[in-house]
Amino acid sequence: MEDEAPSWLQSLHVSTHFLTFFFFIIFSCLSYIIYIHSLKLKLWCNCEICHSYVTLSWSKQFHNLCDWYTHLLRNSPTQTIHVHVLGNTITANPDNVEYMLKTRFENYPKGKPFSAILGDFLGRGIFNVDGELWRFQRKMASLELGRTSIRSYAFEIVNYEIERRLLPLLWSVAGNEDGVLDLQDVFRRFSFDSICRFSFGLDPGCLELSLPISEFADAFDLASKLSAGRAMAASPLVWRIKRVLNLGTEKKLRKAIKLINILAQEVIRQKRKMGFSAHKDLLSLFMRNLNDDTYLRDIVISFLLAGRDTVASALTSFFWLLSNHPKVGAAIRSEADKIIGPDQEVTSFEQMQELHYLQAAVHESMRLYPPIQFDSKFCQEDDVLPDGTFVQRGTRVTYHPYAMGRIEGIWGPDCLEFKPERWLKDGVFFPENPFKYPVFHAGIRVCLGKEMALMEFKSVALSLVRRFHIELATPCPIPRFSPGLTATFGSGLPVLVRGRTIT
Ligand code: HEM
């Protein structure tokens, strides 16, 4: 070839690349060692917990990492453990949870290490920031989500989605012998549509995208999974190197994030086209106050994540639990018949609040299967937790709602049983202390979509339980979760659906 460089020049190029790569590795290793040293983390630790973590020997006995952590936390006298190689203190002690989420909130921010892990995916979105950026987004979102009229607005959207999309889909497969449906997938699509209409005032169907919406949903799942993988790695060095070199999982993550950004940008573009000055949805409010499209894009992504995966995860676990507890389904139907009327539908948010058993059942389901199984902060200054655990500056401190739901000291000897009755006193639902049940976080950063999420969860649950028999297509005695930011059944939830005559 004419323009081919002489061979000595080519080898010089190769050598220069090799040297750059070599120095990059050396520099990264040194930075990492300094980082480890500054946080006084252990590169290697032979204690039983760390050994089991690093060698994955825990997986011989436990199906999921969260089950192994639960076992360790149940057996710890303080309900707190420390994984040295991760520099991670993990607690299931409600006093510690209150301390970190409320009493000493300022000392337990999300922190820089997390912003780095999730930064590519979530950018400056509310889930990934502290300080002024967080305060601004929280204030804006609270203004919108705190309005009383938001309840009926959310109720209308959810019921429209149920009537027009969810029920027709389930009826189309009901009674069909080979009509196996992945309920987890159905719930994800449903909650994606609902959150887009609720937060952005848009039907995803009206977006002008070059690819089907399912590709974006897949990209979302992948980005969530791969970002969570970064957080679980004993050393951040590996993903950082792969990121610079655009290799393996980091290459896949970059591609997935690119697609997600296209979706978020299209949401903003459509909103501009439709006009946002008179609209009352969350995105319009942000757009009236911000001119920075990258920031808006990050906000859109955080709200998609908040509303889509969590609600879908809660519904998936609920229907898995119901398949083993038909009596709970029957009690939900019987309460609805009594309060609303046998062939009547719930007509308002307020009427939904009268269904105490249903409220108890959804809370009980999330006690055992919280959509966000654990949540971490980073300790800013040396501290001592209420149970006496010393926490060094820079330590990652995680509270673990999944383990907390399984601790006898918190929920009693029947803590492993699915018993909605534990939330009822004389038939009336009583909420629990949020630090004992931090499923929606608690304290100063408590979830802003809790009311909306509960209403959506209950509306879907009630509609399906009253209309269909739903049974598992393949036995699934124990859920196996795949890694991700929200709990996800690794093999979905394949079910068979049959219609039921409304009584
Ligand atoms: C069953 C469903 C849901 C559960 C279990 C849940 C749980 C949580 C949890 C644990 C957090 C804290 C996360 C963190 O520290 O990173 C959180 C934060 C948040 N959630 Fe939810 N959530 C649900 C649904 C929703 C929905 C539907 C929305 C929106 C409409 C929403 C909006 C938010 C927002 C904006 C935050 C950030 C609050 C802040 O950082 O100040 N959530 N949620």
Boltz pocket constraint, residues with backbone or C-beta under 6 A from the ligand:
constraints:
  - pocket:
      binder: B
      contacts: [[A, 126], [A, 127], [A, 134], [A, 138], [A, 141], [A, 303], [A, 306], [A, 307], [A, 308], [A, 310], [A, 311], [A, 314], [A, 370], [A, 371], [A, 372], [A, 375], [A, 376], [A, 438], [A, 439], [A, 440], [A, 441], [A, 444], [A, 445], [A, 446], [A, 447], [A, 448], [A, 449], [A, 450], [A, 452], [A, 453], [A, 454], [A, 457]]
      max_distance: 6.0
